Amino acid sequence: MEELIDGGALNGKEKITELLNRRHKERELHIQAAKLERQKDAEGTEALQYFELSFEEKVKQIRNTLDGVAACDQKAQVFADCQNEIYDLQRYLSSSTFFLNEYRIKVCQNTINELGKMLDTLRNELLPKKKFGFKSKKIVKMISDKDAKDREDGGQTAEKTGASAENHIKWTFSERAGELIELRPAAVNDQTITASKLKNCLVRIEGHPGSLQFAQLDNCVVVCGPTARSIFLDDCTGCKFVVACQQLRCHRSRECDMYLNVTSRAIIEDCGGIRVAAYNYRYENIEEDFRQSGLDLSCNNWHTLDDFNWLSTDKPSPNWSLLEGEQTIADWDSYLQRFQQQHSLASVNH
C-alpha cells in the first residue's frame, strides 16, 4: 500500500515539474518573439530615419548646385552631373519603397519631379541651343492682325512681336506626312535637330548630331547615327526609333519600339507599350561618327529603363518590355525600303 502511494506521489511531482517547465519555455519563447518584434520595429524606424536624412541631404546638394550654376564656367557639365544625380536619387527612392508608406513615396517623387523641372528651366535659360535650319527653306513669321495693323500705322509693336515670334520658332521641320527626310553629316554634325507633327514619315540621319528632339510623331521611323548628348521624345505613337546617345527621356508615348545604345539608363514617363532592343543600325563611317560623338561603346544600358510611373522593385514595370529575338529587325536597309514603298514616301531634298 505504501509503495502505491509513494509511486503515485512521484508521478504527480513529475507531471507538475513537466508542466512548469513547459510554461517556462513558452514564456521564454514569448519574450524572445516580443524582443524580435521590437528589434524589427527599431530597424524599420532606423532605416526610415536614415533614408529621410540621406534623401534630404542629396536634394539639398542638388538644389545648391543648381542655385549656383549661373556663376559656373562649365555649365553644361554641371547640368549633366545634376541630371545623373537626379537619376541616382530616383533609383534610391525606387529601391526604398518596401519600407516607405504611400504618402512618403508621393512626397519624395514630387520633390524629384520639381528638381527635374528646375534643371530643365535653368538649362533652357543658361544654355541657349543653336537651332539647325535648312538654308533653302524660308522662315515665315506669324503675326496677328493687330500686329499687322500696328505695323501699317508705323508703330513699333510689330517689330517687337516679330522678334518674339522668331524666337519661338523651334522646329527644324514640322507638319510633314508621307515623306522621306534624309539628313547628311555635313548638315547635322554637332547640331540640334528637332521635329514635330510627322505622320508616316521616314527620318534618316547620318553623322553625329549634338541632340535630338521629336514630338507628336505618328507611325514614323527614325534611324540615326550616334548623338553626342541627349534625345527627348514626347507624345509619339506607333513609331520606331533607332538611336544612340548619352541620355534619353521619353514622355507620353505609346506602342513605340526603341533600338538603343544609351550610356545612362533611359527614362520613360507616362508611357505604355514601349519595347526595347540593342542598337543595330549600320552605315558607312558609323565607327568614325561614334568616335566623334564621344559615346562610350563599352557602356550600354539599353535593356534597363527607369519608369517614373512604376516605383515597385519586386515586380517589373508593365509599361515597357524587351523585344524578343524574332520580333527584332536585323536588316534595316530592307525594312526601310519596304516602309518607303508601303507608304509611297516622297523624297525631300534638304
Residue pairs with C-beta under 8 A, 6 or more apart in sequence:
44 99
47 99
48 99
48 100
51 96
51 99
51 100
54 92
55 89
55 92
55 93
55 108
58 85
58 88
58 89
58 92
59 89
59 111
59 115
61 85
62 82
62 85
62 86
62 89
62 115
63 115
63 118
65 78
65 81
65 82
66 82
66 115
66 118
66 119
66 122
69 75
69 78
69 79
69 82
69 122
69 126
70 122
70 126
72 78
75 126
75 127
76 127
79 119
79 122
79 123
79 127
80 246
82 119
83 119
83 247
84 264
86 112
86 115
86 116
86 119
87 264
87 265
87 267
87 306
89 112
89 115
90 112
90 306
90 308
91 306
93 105
93 108
93 109
93 112
93 311
94 306
94 311
94 313
95 313
97 105
97 311
97 312
97 313
98 313
98 314
100 108
105 311
109 308
109 311
113 308
129 192
129 211
130 191
130 192
131 170
131 172
131 192
131 194
132 172
132 187
132 188
132 191
132 192
132 193
133 139
133 172
134 172
134 173
134 187
134 350
136 350
137 350
139 166
139 169
141 162
141 165
141 166
142 165
143 151
143 158
143 161
143 162
143 165
144 161
147 157
147 158
147 161
147 162
148 158
150 157
150 158
151 157
151 158
151 159
170 194
171 194
171 195
171 196
172 193
172 194
172 195
173 181
173 195
173 198
173 350
174 195
174 196
174 197
174 198
175 196
175 197
175 198
176 195
176 197
176 198
176 199
176 201
176 348
177 198
177 199
177 200
177 201
178 199
178 200
178 201
178 343
178 344
178 345
178 346
179 198
179 201
179 202
179 345
179 346
179 347
179 348
180 201
180 202
180 204
180 340
180 345
180 346
180 347
180 348
181 195
181 201
181 202
181 203
181 204
181 348
181 350
182 204
182 205
182 347
182 348
182 350
183 193
183 203
183 204
183 205
183 206
183 207
183 350
184 206
184 207
185 206
185 207
185 208
185 225
185 285
185 289
186 207
187 207
187 350
188 205
188 206
188 207
188 208
188 209
189 207
189 208
189 209
189 292
190 208
190 209
190 210
190 228
191 209
191 210
192 209
192 210
192 211
192 212
192 213
193 205
193 209
193 211
193 212
193 213
194 212
194 213
194 214
195 203
195 213
195 214
195 215
195 217
196 214
196 215
196 216
196 217
197 215
197 216
197 217
198 214
198 216
198 217
198 218
198 220
199 217
199 218
199 219
199 220
200 218
200 219
200 220
200 343
200 345
201 217
201 220
201 221
201 345
202 220
202 221
202 336
202 339
202 340
202 343
202 345
203 220
203 221
203 222
203 223
203 224
204 223
204 224
204 336
205 212
205 222
205 223
205 224
205 225
206 225
206 283
206 285
206 289
207 225
207 289
208 225
208 226
208 227
208 228
208 289
208 290
208 292
208 293
209 224
209 225
209 227
209 228
210 227
210 228
210 229
211 227
211 228
211 229
211 230
211 231
211 232
211 245
212 224
212 227
212 230
212 231
212 232
212 243
212 245
213 231
213 232
213 233
213 234
214 222
214 231
214 232
214 233
214 234
214 236
214 241
215 233
215 234
215 235
215 236
216 234
216 235
216 236
217 233
217 235
217 236
217 237
217 239
218 236
218 237
218 238
218 239
219 237
219 238
219 239
220 236
220 239
220 240
221 239
221 240
221 242
221 336
221 339
222 239
222 240
222 241
222 242
222 243
223 242
223 281
223 332
223 336
224 241
224 242
224 243
224 244
224 281
225 244
225 281
225 283
225 286
225 289
225 293
226 244
226 245
226 261
226 286
226 289
226 290
226 293
226 295
227 243
227 244
227 245
227 246
227 293
228 245
228 246
228 293
228 294
228 295
229 245
229 246
229 247
230 245
230 246
230 247
230 248
230 249
231 243
231 245
231 247
231 248
231 249
232 248
232 249
232 250
232 251
233 241
233 248
233 249
233 250
233 251
233 253
233 256
234 250
234 251
234 252
234 253
235 251
235 252
235 253
236 250
236 253
236 254
236 256
237 253
237 254
237 255
237 256
238 254
238 255
238 256
239 253
239 256
239 257
240 256
240 257
240 258
240 259
240 329
241 256
241 257
241 258
241 259
242 258
242 259
242 279
242 280
242 281
242 332
243 258
243 259
243 260
243 261
243 279
244 260
244 261
244 262
244 279
244 290
244 293
244 295
245 261
245 262
245 263
245 295
246 262
246 263
246 264
246 295
247 262
247 263
247 264
247 266
247 267
248 258
248 260
248 262
248 266
248 267
249 266
249 267
249 268
249 269
250 256
250 258
250 266
250 267
250 268
250 269
250 271
250 274
251 268
251 269
251 270
251 271
252 269
252 270
252 271
253 268
253 271
253 274
254 271
254 272
254 273
255 272
255 273
256 271
256 273
256 274
256 275
257 275
257 276
257 277
257 323
258 266
258 274
258 275
258 276
258 277
259 276
259 277
259 278
259 279
259 280
259 281
259 302
259 329
260 266
260 276
260 277
260 278
260 279
260 300
260 302
261 278
261 279
261 295
261 297
261 300
261 302
262 300
262 301
262 302
263 295
263 296
263 299
263 300
263 301
264 301
265 301
265 304
265 305
265 306
266 276
266 301
266 302
266 305
266 306
267 305
267 306
267 307
267 308
268 274
268 305
268 306
268 307
268 308
268 309
268 319
268 320
269 307
269 308
269 309
270 309
271 307
271 309
271 319
271 320
272 318
272 319
273 319
274 305
274 319
274 320
274 321
275 320
275 321
275 322
275 323
275 327
276 302
276 303
276 305
276 320
276 321
276 322
276 323
277 302
277 322
277 323
277 328
278 300
278 302
278 303
279 300
279 302
280 328
280 329
280 330
280 332
281 332
282 332
290 297
303 322
305 317
305 320
307 317
307 319
307 320
309 317
309 319
310 317
310 318
310 319
329 335
339 345
